[in-house]
Amino acid sequence: MADPQNRERFELRRQSDALVCSFARNTRPGGTVGYQRQDQDLWIERRPGWGWVAWDPASQSCTGRPWNVLPAAQGDHPPEGDWVSRKGAKSYVYSLVYVS
């Protein structure tokens, strides 16, 4: 298990089939800090009113978010635990886990 202070990398582990998506802390083009997926140009970012979410800039919509942690209760990093995503007509449940 990762050191609880290490918040540089995390994995989203899909609960239905164990697919793993790896993310690393990075600076976004506008200068804000987010977490970029390692194999695609997808980001988990903090958005006003939304907290930490996966955001689709093309449609200006949320495509993933924490299930049990409201935006006001989120800290400086995406919260560990269950996340849900929406991709077209499908939804998935993931576990966000920080890794070394």
N, C-alpha and C positions, 0 to 999 in steps of 0.2 A: 504494500500500500504506500502511496506517496506521502511525503512529509506534508502535514496539514498547512504549512506555511508556503509550500511550493504551489503557486498558482499560474505557472507559465504555460502548462499544457494540460489538456483534458481529453477524454474520449467520451463520445456519445455512443453507448452500446444499445443497439436495438433489441428490445426484449423478445420480439417474435421469432427472430432467426439468428441472433448474435452478431449481426453486421456491426462493425466498429468504424466510426468516423473519428479521425484524429484532428485536433485543433491546437494551434499554438498562438500565444499572445503576440500581437504585431500592431504596428501603427498603420492606421487607415490612411488613404490618400489625403483626406481633409485634416489630418493631424490628430484625430481621436484614436484612442486605443481600443482594440477589439480582439477577437480570436478568429483567426483565419483557418478554414478547413485546409488540410495539407494537400489534398488531391484535386481541389476545385476552388474557384474564386467565390466561396460562400463564407459569410461572416456571422458570428454571434457578436452583437453590439448592444450597448446600452442606449436606449432611446427614451427621451422625455415622455413621461406618462405610461410607458410600457415596461420599463426596467430592461433586463437582459433578454434579448430575443434574437431569433434568426429573422432577418428582414430582407424582403425582396424589393430592391430599389426600382425595378421595372414596373411592378404593379403597386408599389407603395403599400405593401401589406405584410403582416406578420405571418411567417411560415413555420415558426416553432417557438415554444416558450416553456418556462418552468410550470409544472402542474400545481404544486402545493405552496409556492412562495410568492406572495403578492409583491408587486413592484416596490412598494414602500418598505418592505422588509428585506429587500435585496441589498447586499453590500457592494463592495468595489469589484467583485468578481462574480461570474455566473454561479448561481447556487447549485450545489450537488443535489442529486436525487432525481426524481422523475421529471422528464420533459416530454412534451407532446409536439408532434409536427403534423403538418398538412401538406400533402403533395397531390394536387388534383383532387380526385374523389376519395383518396386514401388518407388515413391518419395512422400514425405510428407512435408507440411509447418507447422512450429511450431512458437509460440511466446515465446521468452525467457523473463521471468519476475523474478526479484529478490524478495525473500520473507523473512520474519522473521523466 
